[in-house]
Amino acid sequence: MSSACPSFPTRTLSRWCPTGCAKSCRRRPPDRRLELPLYARARVAHVWLVDPEQRLVEVFETTDSKPTLVAGGTVDERVVLPPFDDLPLELSRFWLPEE
């Protein structure tokens, strides 16, 4: 786990994030062209890409060993994002207030 990341119990995150560290801990944005296929080959069922600056969430699902964009939302939308199909999310609660 990176020293820049908060210490999350690996058991809790292992199903959702194979590295045991949330990707938001990075200082640079992920290169989705490289990382999404790696997750798909590793059979990670769902990958969420969250961009707090653009206030955007994208959900990719592994289909036939390839990442496929299946859902997303932005700013203040109320959305249901896989794999949490029974949990509507109000995205405005995710973002810091605009200055």
N, C-alpha and C positions, 0 to 999 in steps of 0.2 A: 504494500500500500504506500502511496506517495505521502511524504511528510506534509504536503500542502493540503491533504484531504483530512476531513474530520475522521475520527476513529469510529467506524460503524462495525458492528459485529459481522464478520464475514459470512457466518451462517445465514443471517437475515438477507444479505444482498446477493448471495451466490446464485440464486435462481434468476435474478434480474440483471446482474452486472458481473460478468465472468471475472473481471479483474479484481473484484472486491472493493472498487473505488468508483464513486459516482463520476461520470464523465464531466459534470459541471465543475469539477475541481481543477480542470485544466486551465492554463492561462491562454491557450490558443484554441480556436475552434477545431473540432475533429475534421479530418478529411474523410467525408462520408464515402467518397469513391473507393477508398481503401478499407475503411473500417466496417462498413455495412456488409460487404461480402464475407469478411472474416467472421463476423457474428453469425451470418447465415450458414456458413460451412460448419461452424461449431454448434449448429442446431439451436441457437438462441431464438426462441419463438417470437419475441417482441423486443424491439429496440425503440426507446423514446429519445428523440432529439429535442432538447429544450433550448431555445435561444431567448434568454431574458431581455436582451437589448431590443430584439424585434418583437418580443412578446408572442412567440410562436412555439407551438408544440407540434411535432410530427411523429407519427407512430408507423414503424415499419414492421411487417410480419414476414417471417420466412416461409416462402412458398416455393416448392420444388428447388430447394437449396439456394434460393435467390431472395434478396430483400425486395419487398413490395410495399409501397406507401399505401396504407389502408385507412388512415384517419389523421385528423389534425384539427387544430383550432388556433385562434389568435385573440389577442387583446382581452375582450370581455365576453367571449362566447361561453355558452353552457354546452358542454360536449360530453360524450361517452367515448372513452378511449380504451381499446383493447389492451390487456386482457380483462379489464375491470368493467365489463359490460353492464353490471348492475349498479354502477356508481357514477352518477352524473357529476361532472366537475365544473365549477364556476372558475374559469381561468383567471378572471380579474383578481382572485384571491392569491394567485401565485406570484404576482409581480409587485415590486416596490412601487410606491406612489411616484407619479411623475413630478419632476421638480418644476 
